[in-house]
Amino acid sequence: MTNYRCEEPCLCTNFQSAICLHCNRRLCFQHITDHNQILSVNIQKLSNELNITYQHLKEDTEKNRMLYHDTLTSLTQWRTEQ
């Protein structure tokens, strides 16, 4: 017989009302709501970390571009002086 109880680890005895598409757990209404809130917070944290990483990469790329340009300019100048 199929078990239609909530799969929350706290041994909830409520019947399932939804299945999380992220982890495939069968949860009752209260626990799916809690689960979604936790996922929402985690997604927001991940999004913030991605934005910070993107900014660092963007800054580093610009620094490298400037360094390359300065080096190329110096090399060109050195060649013309020779």
Protein Blocks (a to p, Z undefined) as FASTA:
>chain_A
ZZfbdfbfklpabdcfbdcfklopacdfklmmmmmmmmmmmmmmmmmmmmmmmmmmmmmm
mmmmmmmmmmmmmmmmmmmmZZ
